[in-house]
């Protein structure tokens, strides 16, 4: 069950595999003390048109190096300027601070990337 959700900054993507078009997954992060922290990838929630539209948009933002502070171990990662903000639903935070079972819901053009930080619900323990 996906009960949590928040925005994440898109800092890269992986290539599509098999019969999938566009891209494989988005590489996500949030800002923590002014640095973009990598929190994992999302590879579900996309339709064919969305995958193609995202790829076109991300190709226009390509960069040669990672925008994330620290290592990202995704094979074949493609980096982008950390400008797009994606709305993501997920089940819970893992112990190492990554969203479990993330699902893409859409882009948020009304959010500024630098404003995206980990949301911590009041009255609940954060993982």
C-alpha positions as CSV (number, residue, x, y, z in Angstrom):
1,X,0.0,0.0,0.0
2,X,1.4,3.4,-1.0
3,X,0.5,5.7,1.9
4,X,3.2,8.3,1.8
5,X,4.1,10.8,-0.9
6,X,6.3,13.8,-1.5
7,X,8.3,15.6,-4.2
8,X,11.8,14.6,-5.2
9,X,14.3,16.3,-7.5
10,X,15.2,14.4,-10.7
11,X,19.0,14.3,-11.1
12,X,19.3,11.6,-13.7
13,X,17.8,8.5,-15.3
14,X,18.7,5.1,-16.5
15,X,18.3,3.8,-20.0
16,X,15.3,1.7,-21.0
17,X,15.8,-2.1,-21.4
18,X,13.9,-4.7,-23.4
19,X,10.7,-3.4,-25.0
20,X,10.4,-0.4,-22.8
21,X,10.7,3.0,-24.5
22,X,12.1,6.3,-23.3
23,X,13.9,5.6,-20.1
24,X,14.2,2.9,-17.4
25,X,14.0,4.8,-14.2
26,X,14.3,8.3,-12.7
27,X,17.1,8.9,-10.2
28,X,15.7,10.9,-7.3
29,X,17.0,13.1,-4.5
30,X,16.1,15.8,-2.0
31,X,18.1,18.6,-0.5
32,X,19.8,18.2,2.8
33,X,21.9,21.0,4.3
34,X,22.1,22.5,0.8
35,X,23.3,19.4,-1.0
36,X,21.3,17.0,-3.2
37,X,21.1,13.7,-1.5
38,X,20.4,10.6,-3.7
39,X,17.5,8.6,-2.3
40,X,17.0,5.9,-5.0
41,X,15.1,5.4,-8.3
42,X,11.6,5.1,-9.5
43,X,10.7,2.9,-12.4
44,X,7.0,2.4,-12.1
45,X,4.0,4.6,-12.7
46,X,4.8,5.6,-16.3
47,X,2.8,5.1,-19.4
48,X,4.4,5.0,-22.9
49,X,3.7,8.7,-23.7
50,X,5.0,9.8,-20.3
51,X,8.2,7.9,-20.8
52,X,8.8,9.5,-24.2
53,X,7.9,13.0,-22.9
54,X,10.2,12.6,-19.9
55,X,13.1,11.4,-22.1
56,X,12.7,14.4,-24.4
57,X,12.6,16.8,-21.5
58,X,15.6,15.2,-19.7
59,X,17.7,15.0,-22.9
60,X,17.5,18.8,-23.0
61,X,18.9,19.0,-19.4
62,X,21.8,16.5,-19.9
63,X,25.0,17.1,-17.9
64,X,28.3,15.3,-17.9
65,X,28.5,14.7,-14.1
66,X,26.3,13.7,-11.2
67,X,24.4,16.5,-9.4
68,X,24.2,14.3,-6.3
69,X,26.4,14.6,-3.3
70,X,28.0,11.2,-2.8
71,X,28.1,8.1,-4.9
72,X,25.2,6.8,-7.0
73,X,25.7,3.1,-8.0
74,X,23.2,2.9,-10.8
75,X,24.8,1.3,-13.8
76,X,24.8,3.5,-16.9
77,X,23.2,6.5,-15.1
78,X,22.6,9.5,-17.3
79,X,22.9,12.9,-15.4
80,X,20.7,16.0,-15.8
81,X,20.6,19.4,-14.3
82,X,18.5,18.9,-11.1
83,X,15.5,21.0,-12.2
84,X,12.5,18.7,-12.7
85,X,10.5,17.9,-9.5
86,X,8.6,14.7,-9.5
87,X,5.6,13.8,-7.2
88,X,6.2,10.2,-5.9
89,X,4.0,7.9,-3.8
90,X,5.7,5.2,-1.7
91,X,5.0,2.8,1.1
92,X,7.5,4.0,3.7
93,X,11.0,5.3,4.3
94,X,13.7,2.6,4.7
95,X,16.2,2.7,7.5
96,X,18.8,4.2,5.2
97,X,16.5,7.0,4.1
98,X,15.1,5.8,0.8
99,X,11.5,5.5,-0.2
100,X,10.3,1.9,-0.4
101,X,8.2,0.8,-3.5
102,X,8.2,4.3,-5.1
103,X,5.7,5.1,-7.9
104,X,5.8,8.0,-10.2
105,X,2.7,10.3,-10.2
106,X,3.8,13.2,-12.3
107,X,6.0,16.3,-12.5
108,X,5.4,19.4,-10.4
109,X,6.1,22.6,-12.3
110,X,4.9,24.6,-9.3
111,X,7.8,23.5,-7.1
112,X,11.4,24.8,-7.0
113,X,14.0,22.1,-6.8
114,X,16.0,23.8,-4.0
115,X,12.8,23.8,-1.8
116,X,12.6,20.0,-2.0
117,X,13.6,18.5,1.4
118,X,12.6,15.3,3.1
119,X,9.1,15.8,4.6
120,X,8.7,14.6,8.1
121,X,5.1,14.2,9.2
122,X,4.4,15.7,12.6
123,X,3.5,13.2,15.4
124,X,5.0,10.2,13.5
125,X,8.4,8.6,13.7
126,X,10.4,9.1,10.6
127,X,12.6,6.2,9.4
